[in-house]
Amino acid sequence: MESEERAQDLLSRFLPACDETGEEVSGLLGLRVTKYTTRGIELHVAGQQTSLWLTGLPPVTWRRAERLVRDSTQAAGWQPLWRRTYTWSRQELAFEARWNSGEWSRQMHAGAWYTSGLLRRIPLFHRVSPAQAVTGYKGLPVMGYDGFGPVRWVLEIDFSDTQHHADRLVDMLTDRTFGLPLTPALHLEESQGSPLPPNILRFDDPERTALLEMRLSTGMYRSYIEQHPEIAGRIRGRVAAVLAKHERNSRYRVPGRLAPI
């Protein structure tokens, strides 16, 4: 995280809370704060073994960001669920049973392999096609599949200029040895009757369990420079540090290839 503002925004989206009735739950179900260290803040879902570290800020800043999220949640009339217990609350269990079972859960689980694989290839956005910012969300389904089709994961990849080398990024992402088993989803253009804009790329797998949509842009980063110069400066510094480190270590790597994961 580049700033406390960004940390607070992220935690407000992640940490679970319920409304006054207990029927509506926001955030990631079962998510809990495990601990604060000099590394940052650790989050995990109760009952699971994996965890997530958020870094970039000191522990005191993470604690303050969490406290502000708790205060704003309560001020809105919602009840924070992440501080009560390390087990799932009855509100989360009821919400999970009502909404997160059946066909939607099967879709999510069927496509989990490629979202996990994509996260393991984040260095592509540092080395092959350096991006200033990468954000993502679950998009609505699109025409061209039976039923709902796979979950549509959208990545918004923002660059400081138009020299983003998208073709290299696609080649590495779909590499037959180190990439993911994805190919351009040209059948979607046929079913929708028109091609996508050149800055939007879609990929899926032969079993139709995955749908990745990448949106390449340069405008969002320019708005960061104008509206959030401090964040933009931190981003530039981190990108420069990553590229400099890559150049120092390039003699130990085969150019243009990924290391096995």
KELUMTI-486638 format. One record per atom (N, C-alpha, C, O): z, x, y; residue in one letter; atom name. Coordinates in steps of 0.02 Angstrom, whole numbers, plus 50000, padded with zeros to 5 digits. Atoms other than C-alpha are relative to their C-alpha. Layout:
Z:X:Y:A:CA
...
END
This chain:
50000:50042:49940:M:N
50000:50000:50000:M:CA
50000:50044:50063:M:C
50035:50094:50066:M:O
50005:49960:49939:E:N
49954:50063:50173:E:CA
50053:49984:50052:E:C
50065:50024:50097:E:O
49952:50020:49949:S:N
50086:49968:50271:S:CA
50048:49948:49972:S:C
50035:49919:49920:S:O
49952:50051:50020:E:N
50236:49854:50259:E:CA
49969:49930:50005:E:C
49986:49886:49965:E:O
50033:50065:49993:E:N
50128:49710:50318:E:CA
49960:49984:49937:E:C
49962:49927:49913:E:O
50039:50010:50061:R:N
50013:49733:50168:R:CA
50045:49989:49941:R:C
50031:49947:49898:R:O
49953:50007:50056:A:N
50161:49751:50050:A:CA
50029:49930:50000:A:C
50035:49898:49947:A:O
49971:50067:49995:Q:N
50239:49590:50112:Q:CA
49949:49947:49981:Q:C
49966:49899:49946:Q:O
50052:50048:50017:D:N
50074:49497:50097:D:CA
49988:49998:49925:D:C
49981:49944:49896:D:O
50012:49997:50072:L:N
50049:49557:49918:L:CA
50057:49968:49961:L:C
50046:49929:49915:L:O
49942:50028:50035:L:N
50226:49514:49863:L:CA
50003:49924:50009:L:C
50024:49888:49963:L:O
49998:50072:49989:S:N
50211:49341:49940:S:CA
49951:49964:49954:S:C
49961:49906:49938:S:O
50049:50030:50045:R:N
50060:49310:49828:R:CA
50022:50008:49927:R:C
50006:49966:49885:R:O
49982:49984:50069:F:N
50136:49388:49671:F:CA
50064:49965:49976:F:C
50065:49936:49922:F:O
49934:50021:50023:L:N
50319:49335:49665:L:CA
50003:49923:49993:L:C
49983:49887:50038:L:O
50001:50072:50013:P:N
50347:49161:49588:P:CA
50053:49961:50038:P:C
50108:49986:50049:P:O
49954:50045:49967:A:N
50429:49016:49678:A:CA
49979:49928:49983:A:C
49922:49916:49964:A:O
50016:50070:50015:C:N
50439:48827:49653:C:CA
50019:49956:50060:C:C
50061:49975:50101:C:O
49985:50046:49946:D:N
50440:48679:49771:D:CA
50064:49961:49986:D:C
50098:49974:49935:D:O
49937:50036:50006:E:N
50584:48558:49794:E:CA
50004:49959:49936:E:C
50058:49950:49908:E:O
50001:50040:50061:T:N
50530:48451:49646:T:CA
50004:50042:49937:T:C
50023:50017:49884:T:O
50001:49957:50058:G:N
50515:48601:49530:G:CA
49936:49994:49959:G:C
49929:50028:49909:G:O
50061:50011:50038:E:N
50344:48540:49472:E:CA
49944:50048:50020:E:C
49901:50063:49979:E:O
50053:49955:49976:E:N
50235:48656:49577:E:CA
50028:50071:50004:E:C
50080:50082:50036:E:O
49978:49930:50000:V:N
50251:48844:49548:V:CA
49944:50043:50026:V:C
49887:50037:50004:V:O
50049:49953:49973:S:N
50162:48978:49648:S:CA
50015:50070:49974:S:C
50068:50082:49946:S:O
49990:49932:50022:G:N
50139:49162:49609:G:CA
49985:50010:49926:G:C
49957:49965:49894:G:O
50012:49983:50070:L:N
50130:49247:49439:L:CA
50061:49980:49959:L:C
50117:50004:49971:L:O
49944:50027:50039:L:N
50238:49156:49311:L:CA
50036:50056:49963:L:C
50005:50098:49931:L:O
49958:49951:50036:G:N
50382:49260:49242:G:CA
50004:50068:50032:G:C
50038:50112:50005:G:O
49999:49933:49968:L:N
50354:49405:49363:L:CA
50069:50014:50030:L:C
50099:49972:50063:L:O
49934:49980:49976:R:N
50513:49500:49405:R:CA
49997:50070:50030:R:C
49956:50111:50009:R:O
49993:49933:49973:V:N
50561:49651:49510:V:CA
50048:50038:49954:V:C
50105:50018:49945:V:O
49960:49963:50047:T:N
50626:49781:49387:T:CA
50045:50050:50036:T:C
50106:50052:50024:T:O
49959:49950:49966:K:N
50683:49922:49501:K:CA
49961:50029:50059:K:C
49900:50022:50064:K:O
50027:49961:49944:Y:N
50655:50024:49659:Y:CA
50016:50073:49987:Y:C
50072:50090:49968:Y:O
49988:49928:50004:T:N
50635:50213:49653:T:CA
49961:50033:50056:T:C
49927:49999:50095:T:O
50040:49964:49950:T:N
50560:50348:49762:T:CA
49926:49992:49988:T:C
49885:50003:50032:T:O
50070:50012:50016:R:N
50398:50308:49672:R:CA
49975:49936:50033:R:C
49917:49932:50053:R:O
50020:50064:49972:G:N
50397:50129:49738:G:CA
50039:49943:49968:G:C
50099:49949:49957:G:O
49969:50060:50030:I:N
50433:49959:49661:I:CA
49965:49985:49934:I:C
49903:49988:49930:I:O
50028:50016:50066:E:N
50409:49911:49478:E:CA
50006:49925:49989:E:C
50059:49896:49999:E:O
50002:50070:50017:L:N
50358:49735:49428:L:CA
49982:49992:49927:L:C
49944:50032:49899:L:O
50021:50015:50069:H:N
50345:49660:49254:H:CA
50010:49926:49987:H:C
50048:49892:50021:H:O
49994:50070:50021:V:N
50325:49491:49171:V:CA
50051:49997:49944:V:C
50044:50032:49894:V:O
49946:50005:50050:A:N
50481:49441:49073:A:CA
49971:49984:49932:A:C
49929:49940:49924:A:O
50023:50010:50068:G:N
50452:49452:48887:G:CA
49941:50042:49980:G:C
49921:50041:49922:G:O
50056:49956:50015:Q:N
50308:49576:48899:Q:CA
50021:50073:50008:Q:C
50072:50087:50039:Q:O
49981:49930:50000:Q:N
50308:49764:48879:Q:CA
49969:50040:50057:Q:C
49995:50092:50076:Q:O
50034:49962:49948:T:N
50188:49818:49016:T:CA
50033:49988:50068:T:C
50067:49938:50078:T:O
49973:50007:49933:S:N
50237:49846:49197:S:CA
49949:50026:50050:S:C
49900:50060:50033:S:O
50045:49981:49946:L:N
50152:49874:49364:L:CA
50041:50034:50055:L:C
50093:50009:50075:L:O
49968:49964:49944:W:N
50201:50002:49498:W:CA
49960:49990:50063:W:C
49899:49999:50063:W:O
50030:50001:49933:L:N
50165:49973:49681:L:CA
50029:50059:50039:L:C
50090:50065:50045:L:O
49977:49938:49968:T:N
50174:50136:49779:T:CA
49973:50004:50071:T:C
49939:49959:50096:T:O
50026:49986:49933:G:N
50137:50210:49949:G:CA
50052:49991:50055:G:C
50041:50014:50111:G:O
49948:50013:49950:L:N
50298:50155:50039:L:CA
50068:50019:49971:L:C
50076:50017:49910:L:O
49933:49983:50026:P:N
50481:50209:50026:P:CA
50037:49938:49975:P:C
50020:49882:49993:P:O
49963:50057:50028:P:N
50606:50101:49929:P:CA
50030:49953:50052:P:C
50029:49893:50042:P:O
49969:50043:49950:V:N
50692:50038:50087:V:CA
49949:49952:50030:V:C
49966:49896:50048:V:O
50053:50044:49973:T:N
50526:49968:50149:T:CA
49983:49946:49951:T:C
49973:49888:49970:T:O
50013:50050:50051:W:N
50492:49881:49984:W:CA
50056:49948:49998:W:C
50042:49888:49992:W:O
49943:50047:50000:R:N
50667:49804:49987:R:CA
49996:49953:50060:R:C
50008:49893:50053:R:O
50004:50042:49940:R:N
50642:49742:50164:R:CA
49942:49950:49993:R:C
49949:49892:50013:R:O
50058:50044:50009:A:N
50470:49670:50121:A:CA
50018:49943:49953:A:C
50001:49885:49965:A:O
49980:50053:50048:E:N
50543:49577:49971:E:CA
50049:49951:50033:E:C
50044:49890:50023:E:O
49951:50044:49967:R:N
50688:49510:50077:R:CA
49965:49953:50049:R:C
49983:49895:50054:R:O
50037:50042:49954:L:N
50566:49446:50208:L:CA
49961:49946:49964:L:C
49957:49889:49987:L:O
50036:50050:50041:V:N
50463:49359:50073:V:CA
50049:49947:49976:V:C
50033:49888:49977:V:O
49949:50048:50023:R:N
50622:49279:50004:R:CA
50020:49953:50057:R:C
50025:49892:50048:R:O
49979:50041:49943:D:N
50675:49219:50177:D:CA
49946:49950:50020:D:C
49960:49892:50033:D:O
50054:50045:49980:S:N
50504:49147:50219:S:CA
49988:49946:49947:S:C
49969:49890:49963:S:O
50007:50048:50054:T:N
50495:49063:50048:T:CA
50052:49944:50007:T:C
50035:49885:50001:T:O
49947:50049:49992:Q:N
50662:48977:50075:Q:CA
49991:49959:50063:Q:C
50006:49899:50063:Q:O
50011:50036:49938:A:N
50618:48931:50253:A:CA
49947:49945:49992:A:C
49948:49895:50027:A:O
50053:50049:50013:A:N
50465:48839:50185:A:CA
50023:49945:49952:A:C
49984:49900:49935:A:O
49974:50051:50045:G:N
50577:48737:50070:G:CA
49987:50014:49926:G:C
49997:49970:49884:G:O
50013:49981:50069:W:N
50529:48831:49912:W:CA
50058:50043:49973:W:C
50094:50073:50012:W:O
49945:49964:50032:Q:N
50649:48912:49788:Q:CA
49973:50063:49966:Q:C
49932:50059:49921:Q:O
50021:49938:50034:P:N
50624:49097:49742:P:CA
50023:50000:49926:P:C
50080:49983:49912:P:O
49984:49998:50071:L:N
50619:49117:49553:L:CA
50008:50070:49973:L:C
50034:50080:49918:L:O
50001:49932:50026:W:N
50603:49305:49538:W:CA
50068:50034:50003:W:C
50077:50088:49974:W:O
49935:49969:49993:R:N
50784:49342:49583:R:CA
50054:49970:49955:R:C
50109:49998:49950:R:O
49948:50036:50036:R:N
50877:49220:49471:R:CA
50017:50031:49933:R:C
50076:50040:49917:R:O
49988:49976:50068:T:N
50856:49292:49297:T:CA
49940:50040:49977:T:C
49885:50034:50005:T:O
50056:49962:50028:Y:N
50750:49412:49195:Y:CA
49964:49962:49945:Y:C
49917:49988:49915:Y:O
50036:50043:50046:T:N
50699:49270:49081:T:CA
49962:49947:50040:T:C
49975:49937:50099:T:O
50039:50051:49966:W:N
50575:49132:49123:W:CA
50045:49941:50019:W:C
50088:49921:49979:W:O
49962:50058:49979:S:N
50649:48988:49222:S:CA
49970:49937:49967:S:C
49914:49939:49942:S:O
50026:50063:50030:R:N
50632:48808:49160:R:CA
49939:49975:50040:R:C
49894:49945:50011:R:O
50057:50021:49960:Q:N
50513:48774:49305:Q:CA
49936:50037:49979:Q:C
49883:50007:49974:Q:O
50058:49961:50021:E:N
50398:48916:49252:E:CA
49976:49979:49930:E:C
49916:49974:49918:E:O
50018:50020:50068:L:N
50404:48863:49069:L:CA
49964:49932:50001:L:C
49914:49923:49966:L:O
50031:50066:49996:A:N
50361:48683:49114:A:CA
49930:50005:50031:A:C
49884:49972:50008:A:O
50065:49992:49967:F:N
50220:48737:49231:F:CA
49950:50033:49952:F:C
49891:50013:49950:F:O
50043:49966:50049:E:N
50150:48854:49097:E:CA
49976:49951:49947:E:C
49917:49951:49930:E:O
50018:50048:50053:A:N
50154:48717:48965:A:CA
49951:49948:50025:A:C
49908:49924:49987:A:O
50043:50053:49973:R:N
50068:48594:49081:R:CA
49931:50024:50018:R:C
49881:49990:50005:R:O
50063:49979:49971:W:N
49932:48699:49159:W:CA
49968:50061:49967:W:C
49907:50068:49968:W:O
50028:49937:50024:N:N
49911:48867:49072:N:CA
49995:50004:49925:N:C
50006:50057:49895:N:O
50013:50000:50072:S:N
49876:48817:48894:S:CA
49933:49966:49989:S:C
49904:49935:50034:S:O
50063:50033:50015:G:N
49721:48756:48806:G:CA
49939:50042:50020:G:C
49940:50103:50016:G:O
50065:49968:49989:E:N
49542:48795:48859:E:CA
50003:50055:50053:E:C
49973:50108:50044:E:O
49999:49950:49947:W:N
49582:48888:49020:W:CA
50033:50065:49977:W:C
50008:50119:49992:W:O
49967:49940:50026:S:N
49703:49007:48934:S:CA
49955:50037:49951:S:C
49954:50098:49950:S:O
50046:49967:50047:R:N
49576:49039:48796:R:CA
49946:50038:50037:R:C
49926:50092:50016:R:O
50050:49964:49960:Q:N
49447:49084:48928:Q:CA
50029:50064:50028:Q:C
49997:50117:50025:Q:O
49969:49941:49971:M:N
49567:49202:49014:M:CA
50011:50054:49948:M:C
49996:50113:49961:M:O
49986:49950:50052:H:N
49618:49288:48853:H:CA
49936:50029:49972:H:C
49934:50089:49955:H:O
50064:49976:50027:A:N
49438:49301:48792:A:CA
49970:50055:50044:A:C
49937:50100:50019:A:O
50029:49951:49954:G:N
49390:49399:48948:G:CA
50047:50054:50023:G:C
50030:50094:50066:G:O
49950:49950:49978:A:N
49548:49505:48964:A:CA
49977:50071:49987:A:C
49997:50117:50022:A:O
50021:49932:50018:W:N
49464:49654:48881:W:CA
49961:50034:50057:W:C
49970:50094:50068:W:O
50042:49966:49950:Y:N
49342:49684:49023:Y:CA
50036:50009:50067:Y:C
50021:50057:50103:Y:O
49962:49987:49939:T:N
49463:49661:49168:T:CA
50046:50060:49990:T:C
50056:50099:50036:T:O
49959:49941:50015:S:N
49578:49787:49083:S:CA
49957:50063:50003:S:C
49977:50113:50032:S:O
50045:49942:50000:G:N
49431:49904:49055:G:CA
49977:50019:50070:G:C
49967:50078:50085:G:O
50022:49986:49932:L:N
49377:49887:49236:L:CA
50055:50036:50039:L:C
50041:50083:50076:L:O
49945:49967:49967:L:N
49550:49935:49299:L:CA
50005:50073:49979:L:C
50023:50116:50019:L:O
49997:49931:50024:R:N
49542:50092:49191:R:CA
49943:50043:50028:R:C
49943:50104:50019:R:O
50056:49963:49972:R:N
49382:50140:49280:R:CA
49999:49999:50077:R:C
49947:50007:50108:R:O
49993:50000:49928:I:N
49446:50128:49458:I:CA
49973:50064:50032:I:C
49947:50061:50087:I:O
50028:49940:49970:P:N
49397:50312:49487:P:CA
49926:49995:50018:P:C
49902:50034:50059:P:O
50070:50009:49981:L:N
49217:50251:49493:L:CA
49993:49985:50075:L:C
49945:50007:50107:L:O
50003:50018:49930:F:N
49255:50181:49665:F:CA
50026:50056:50045:F:C
50024:50050:50106:F:O
49979:49941:49962:H:N
49326:50350:49718:H:CA
49945:50054:49999:H:C
49931:50086:50050:H:O
50045:49943:50010:R:N
49196:50470:49648:R:CA
49927:49981:50004:R:C
49888:50013:50040:R:O
50071:50017:50006:V:N
49032:50383:49609:V:CA
49975:49963:50062:V:C
49922:49978:50088:V:O
50020:50041:49943:S:N
49027:50257:49750:S:CA
50062:49989:50044:S:C
50091:49935:50042:S:O
49936:50004:49963:P:N
49173:50292:49870:P:CA
50004:49938:50045:P:C
49963:49928:50089:P:O
49990:50062:49962:A:N
49237:50127:49940:A:CA
50062:50006:50044:A:C
50111:50039:50025:A:O
49942:50000:49956:Q:N
49354:50102:50086:Q:CA
50052:49948:49978:Q:C
50112:49958:49989:Q:O
49954:50051:50024:A:N
49429:49945:50010:A:CA
49967:49961:49943:A:C
49907:49947:49945:A:O
50023:50041:50056:V:N
49413:49847:49846:V:CA
50051:49944:49990:V:C
50109:49958:49974:V:O
49957:50058:50011:T:N
49486:49672:49834:T:CA
49966:49953:49950:T:C
49905:49957:49940:T:O
50029:50044:50050:G:N
49462:49538:49703:G:CA
50036:49934:49995:G:C
50092:49926:50018:G:O
49971:50066:50011:Y:N
49493:49358:49655:Y:CA
49962:49965:49944:Y:C
49908:49986:49925:Y:O
50034:50042:50050:K:N
49451:49227:49524:K:CA
49958:49948:50037:K:C
49985:49907:50075:K:O
50045:50047:49967:G:N
49300:49130:49582:G:CA
49990:49937:49958:G:C
50011:49934:49900:G:O
50016:50062:50035:L:N
49243:48955:49535:L:CA
49945:50013:49949:L:C
49906:50060:49957:L:O
50054:49992:50050:P:N
49130:48935:49381:P:CA
49932:49993:50032:P:C
49925:49963:50086:P:O
50069:50005:49976:V:N
48942:48949:49404:V:CA
49957:49967:49947:V:C
49975:49966:49888:V:O
50047:50031:50047:M:N
48796:48858:49325:M:CA
49968:50054:49956:M:C
49959:50111:49977:M:O
50035:49953:50045:G:N
48712:48939:49175:G:CA
50037:50013:49936:G:C
50013:50051:49894:G:O
49961:49991:50061:Y:N
48847:48930:49040:Y:CA
50016:49932:49970:Y:C
50015:49881:50005:Y:O
49976:50061:50032:D:N
48902:48801:48913:D:CA
50072:49988:50020:D:C
50113:50033:50019:D:O
49933:50015:49979:G:N
49057:48712:48973:G:CA
50019:50036:50064:G:C
49978:50044:50109:G:O
49978:49965:49940:F:N
49161:48805:49100:F:CA
49971:50070:50004:F:C
49964:50098:50059:F:O
50023:49931:50000:G:N
49091:48974:49047:G:CA
50058:50048:50008:G:C
50116:50026:50010:G:O
49946:49951:49993:P:N
49189:49136:49066:P:CA
50031:49998:50070:P:C
50002:49970:50117:P:O
49968:49994:49934:V:N
49311:49168:49207:V:CA
49958:50046:50044:V:C
49937:50100:50023:V:O
50041:49961:49954:R:N
49215:49232:49358:R:CA
50046:50042:50044:R:C
50079:50016:50089:R:O
49960:49953:49960:W:N
49302:49386:49428:W:CA
49955:50030:50054:W:C
49902:50058:50039:W:O
50040:49976:49943:V:N
49238:49433:49600:V:CA
50034:50061:50031:V:C
50093:50059:50048:V:O
49976:49940:49966:L:N
49258:49608:49671:L:CA
49964:50006:50067:L:C
49902:50008:50069:L:O
50029:49988:49934:E:N
49230:49628:49858:E:CA
50009:50074:50016:E:C
50065:50096:50029:E:O
49999:49927:49992:I:N
49186:49812:49882:I:CA
49974:50016:50069:I:C
49916:50003:50086:I:O
50017:49989:49931:D:N
49186:49869:50061:D:CA
49990:50074:50014:D:C
50030:50116:49994:D:O
50018:49931:49985:F:N
49103:50028:50124:F:CA
49996:50011:50075:F:C
49988:49964:50114:F:O
50003:49985:49928:S:N
49103:50117:50290:S:CA
49929:50003:50025:S:C
49917:49997:50085:S:O
50070:49999:49980:D:N
48913:50130:50290:D:CA
49958:49973:49943:D:C
49985:49955:49890:D:O
50045:50030:50050:T:N
48761:50071:50192:T:CA
49984:50047:49942:T:C
49953:50026:49894:T:O
50014:49952:50053:Q:N
48751:50229:50085:Q:CA
50054:49995:49946:Q:C
50094:50041:49937:Q:O
49947:50010:50048:H:N
48859:50158:49947:H:CA
49980:50017:49928:H:C
50023:50015:49884:H:O
50023:49978:50066:H:N
48753:50213:49797:H:CA
50017:49948:49946:H:C
50045:49965:49894:H:O
49984:50053:50048:A:N
48769:50045:49708:A:CA
49965:50011:49934:A:C
49992:49994:49882:A:O
50035:49989:50063:D:N
48638:50096:49580:D:CA
50037:50049:49956:D:C
50039:50040:49895:D:O
49960:49952:50039:R:N
48745:50244:49526:R:CA
50062:49966:49972:R:C
50081:49978:49914:R:O
49941:50036:50022:L:N
48897:50132:49516:L:CA
49984:49956:49940:L:C
50021:49954:49891:L:O
50021:50043:50055:V:N
48804:50009:49404:V:CA
49985:50041:49937:V:C
50004:50022:49882:V:O
50017:49958:50057:D:N
48737:50149:49293:D:CA
50062:50024:49964:D:C
50065:50024:49902:D:O
49939:49974:50031:M:N
48910:50220:49264:M:CA
50042:49944:49970:M:C
50072:49953:49917:M:O
49961:50056:50025:L:N
48994:50051:49242:L:CA
49973:49973:49935:L:C
50010:49949:49893:L:O
50032:50026:50061:T:N
48869:50003:49107:T:CA
49977:50057:49954:T:C
49936:50045:49909:T:O
50019:49943:50042:D:N
48853:50177:49029:D:CA
50013:49984:49926:D:C
50064:49954:49909:D:O
49995:50020:50071:R:N
48824:50160:48840:R:CA
50057:50034:49964:R:C
50081:50009:49913:R:O
49946:49964:50033:T:N
48959:50287:48798:T:CA
50068:49986:50032:T:C
50116:49971:49997:T:O
49936:50005:49965:F:N
49094:50272:48931:F:CA
50008:49937:50042:F:C
50062:49925:50069:F:O
49997:50060:49959:G:N
49053:50108:49018:G:CA
50024:49940:49961:G:C
50052:49946:49907:G:O
49982:50063:50031:L:N
49084:49926:48977:L:CA
49937:49966:49973:L:C
49883:49976:50001:L:O
50059:50033:50029:P:N
48968:49819:48868:P:CA
49976:49942:50042:P:C
49975:49885:50019:P:O
50025:50050:49954:L:N
48900:49725:49018:L:CA
49928:50014:50019:L:C
49908:50072:50022:L:O
50069:49994:49976:T:N
48721:49693:49073:T:CA
49989:49951:50057:T:C
50025:49902:50062:T:O
50013:50047:49945:P:N
48647:49610:49228:P:CA
49989:49929:49974:P:C
49950:49918:49927:P:O
50004:50071:50022:A:N
48665:49420:49210:A:CA
49941:49966:50032:A:C
49949:49921:50073:A:O
50061:50028:49970:L:N
48485:49381:49254:L:CA
49989:49928:49981:L:C
49955:49891:50017:L:O
50010:50069:50021:H:N
48492:49218:49157:H:CA
50031:49951:50049:H:C
50010:49893:50052:H:O
49970:50044:49951:L:N
48603:49147:49294:L:CA
49952:49985:50057:L:C
49951:49930:50084:L:O
50049:50010:49947:E:N
48467:49172:49423:E:CA
49947:49950:49977:E:C
49924:49909:50017:E:O
50050:50047:50026:E:N
48345:49079:49311:E:CA
50027:49929:49999:E:C
49992:49882:50017:E:O
49972:50067:50004:S:N
48464:48933:49285:S:CA
50012:49970:50068:S:C
50010:49909:50076:S:O
49987:50024:49933:Q:N
48502:48921:49471:Q:CA
49937:49995:50042:Q:C
49939:49968:50097:Q:O
50064:50008:49967:G:N
48320:48935:49521:G:CA
49985:50046:50057:G:C
49934:50038:50090:G:O
50014:49953:49945:S:N
48335:49076:49647:S:CA
50040:50064:49988:S:C
50093:50062:49958:S:O
49964:49936:50009:P:N
48384:49260:49650:P:CA
50060:50004:50048:P:C
50062:49970:50099:P:O
49942:49988:49958:L:N
48549:49318:49722:L:CA
49981:50047:50057:L:C
49932:50083:50052:L:O
50011:49950:49948:P:N
48557:49414:49886:P:CA
50008:50070:49971:P:C
50046:50079:49923:P:O
49998:49933:50029:P:N
48533:49602:49855:P:CA
50069:50032:49999:P:C
50080:50079:49961:P:O
49933:49969:49998:N:N
48716:49640:49896:N:CA
50048:49967:49950:N:C
50106:49986:49947:N:O
49959:50033:50051:I:N
48781:49526:49756:I:CA
49973:50015:49931:I:C
49915:50002:49916:I:O
50020:49980:50067:L:N
48776:49590:49577:L:CA
50044:49964:49949:L:C
50105:49962:49958:L:O
49962:50035:50052:R:N
48827:49491:49422:R:CA
49984:50031:49932:R:C
49927:50049:49917:R:O
50006:49971:50067:F:N
48858:49556:49245:F:CA
50040:49957:49951:F:C
50092:49930:49968:F:O
49961:50031:50054:D:N
48911:49476:49081:D:CA
49984:50036:49935:D:C
49942:50080:49932:D:O
50008:49968:50066:D:N
48922:49523:48897:D:CA
49961:49953:49955:D:C
49954:49894:49971:D:O
50041:50043:50044:P:N
48816:49457:48752:P:CA
50037:49939:49974:P:C
50005:49887:49963:P:O
49961:50057:50026:E:N
48958:49343:48691:E:CA
50019:49952:50056:E:C
50050:49900:50043:E:O
49985:50042:49942:R:N
48975:49269:48867:R:CA
50075:49988:50009:R:C
50096:49932:50025:R:O
49928:50005:49988:T:N
49162:49304:48877:T:CA
50019:50028:50068:T:C
50075:50017:50091:T:O
49984:49966:49937:A:N
49152:49403:49040:A:CA
49947:49985:50052:A:C
49887:49982:50036:A:O
50046:50007:49944:L:N
49074:49373:49209:L:CA
50029:50039:50059:L:C
50080:50019:50088:L:O
49979:49957:49945:L:N
49092:49510:49340:L:CA
49950:49992:50057:L:C
49890:50000:50047:L:O
50042:50006:49941:E:N
49025:49481:49515:E:CA
50024:50050:50052:E:C
50081:50048:50074:E:O
49984:49950:49949:M:N
49021:49626:49638:M:CA
49964:49982:50065:M:C
49903:49973:50065:M:O
50028:50014:49934:R:N
48995:49590:49823:R:CA
50008:50061:50044:R:C
50064:50080:50062:R:O
50000:49938:49961:L:N
48947:49744:49923:L:CA
49994:49984:50074:L:C
49950:49945:50094:L:O
50000:50017:49930:S:N
48985:49740:50108:S:CA
50021:50060:50042:S:C
50055:50105:50018:S:O
49977:49949:49952:T:N
49008:49850:50261:T:CA
50036:49968:50059:T:C
50069:50003:50098:T:O
49972:50033:49941:G:N
49067:49719:50387:G:CA
50076:49996:50000:G:C
50107:50003:50052:G:O
49927:50008:50002:M:N
49246:49697:50326:M:CA
50036:50062:50023:M:C
50086:50058:50058:M:O
49967:49939:49980:Y:N
49290:49879:50349:Y:CA
49996:50011:50075:Y:C
50043:50035:50106:Y:O
50006:49994:49928:R:N
49224:49878:50526:R:CA
50051:49956:50035:R:C
50078:49975:50087:R:O
49949:50043:49969:S:N
49340:49732:50564:S:CA
50069:50030:49993:S:C
50111:50022:50037:S:O
49936:49965:50007:Y:N
49485:49834:50495:Y:CA
50008:50052:50056:Y:C
50061:50059:50086:Y:O
49998:49948:49948:I:N
49442:49975:50616:I:CA
50019:49968:50067:I:C
50058:49997:50105:I:O
49988:50032:49936:E:N
49445:49852:50762:E:CA
50069:49966:50003:E:C
50104:49972:50053:E:O
49939:50041:49998:Q:N
49594:49743:50712:Q:CA
50061:50036:49972:Q:C
50117:50020:49992:Q:O
49944:49965:50031:H:N
49701:49861:50607:H:CA
49985:50075:49998:H:C
49976:50104:49944:H:O
50019:49930:49998:P:N
49665:50039:50665:P:CA
50046:50045:49958:P:C
50023:50094:49930:P:O
49955:49957:50039:E:N
49821:50110:50581:E:CA
49983:49997:49926:E:C
49981:50049:49892:E:O
50019:50006:50071:I:N
49773:50040:50410:I:CA
49933:50035:49987:I:C
49926:50069:49937:I:O
50065:49967:50009:A:N
49593:50099:50434:A:CA
50008:50076:49999:A:C
49974:50110:49960:A:O
49988:49927:50000:G:N
49657:50274:50475:G:CA
50030:50024:49935:G:C
50011:50077:49910:G:O
49971:49981:50064:R:N
49763:50278:50318:R:CA
49948:49999:49944:R:C
49947:50043:49901:R:O
50053:50004:50050:I:N
49615:50222:50213:I:CA
49954:50060:50004:I:C
49939:50091:49953:I:O
50044:49941:49992:R:N
49504:50358:50286:R:CA
50033:50063:49974:R:C
50001:50104:49941:R:O
49964:49940:50023:G:N
49638:50488:50252:G:CA
50003:50004:49924:G:C
49995:50057:49895:G:O
49995:50000:50073:R:N
49658:50435:50070:R:CA
49932:50013:49968:R:C
49928:50050:49919:R:O
50067:49988:50027:V:N
49471:50430:50038:V:CA
49982:50074:50007:V:C
49955:50104:49961:V:O
50015:49929:49989:A:N
49452:50604:50114:A:CA
50039:50044:49952:A:C
50012:50093:49927:A:O
49959:49960:50046:A:N
49595:50671:50007:A:CA
49973:49997:49929:A:C
49971:50047:49894:A:O
50027:50007:50068:V:N
49520:50601:49847:V:CA
49935:50039:49993:V:C
49925:50073:49943:V:O
50064:49964:50004:L:N
49347:50670:49885:L:CA
50011:50076:50001:L:C
49978:50113:49965:L:O
49986:49928:49997:A:N
49419:50841:49931:A:CA
50027:50025:49933:A:C
50009:50079:49910:A:O
49973:49981:50065:K:N
49517:50846:49768:K:CA
49945:50002:49948:K:C
49944:50047:49905:K:O
50055:50001:50048:H:N
49361:50799:49670:H:CA
49956:50062:50008:H:C
49935:50091:49959:H:O
50042:49942:49989:E:N
49262:50939:49752:E:CA
50033:50064:49974:E:C
49999:50108:49947:E:O
49964:49941:50025:R:N
49397:51067:49708:R:CA
49997:50003:49924:R:C
49994:50057:49895:R:O
49998:50001:50072:N:N
49398:51010:49527:N:CA
49932:49991:49967:N:C
49927:49987:49906:N:O
50066:50017:50028:S:N
49211:50979:49507:S:CA
49974:50053:49952:S:C
49935:50037:49907:S:O
50025:49949:50045:R:N
49180:51146:49421:R:CA
50027:49992:49930:R:C
50001:50022:49882:R:O
49972:50011:50066:Y:N
49287:51086:49277:Y:CA
49972:49937:49967:Y:C
49990:49922:49910:Y:O
50026:50062:50026:R:N
49189:50924:49252:R:CA
49924:50004:49994:R:C
49891:50044:50028:R:O
50073:50006:50005:V:N
49014:50879:49198:V:CA
49978:49952:50053:V:C
49999:49894:50051:V:O
50019:50044:49945:P:N
48930:50806:49353:P:CA
49969:49935:49974:P:C
49928:49935:49928:P:O
50030:50064:50016:G:N
48890:50621:49342:G:CA
50024:49968:49936:G:C
49995:49918:49915:G:O
49976:50029:50062:R:N
48991:50587:49184:R:CA
50074:49983:50007:R:C
50111:50014:50045:R:O
49929:50019:50001:L:N
49155:50500:49153:L:CA
50035:50032:49942:L:C
50006:50044:49889:L:O
49960:49975:50056:A:N
49294:50570:49047:A:CA
50017:49942:49955:A:C
50026:49886:49979:A:O
49981:50054:50046:P:N
49336:50469:48890:P:CA
50067:49971:50019:P:C
50111:50007:50042:P:O
49937:50035:49984:I:N
49474:50339:48914:I:CA
50030:49974:49935:I:C
50083:49943:49936:I:O
END
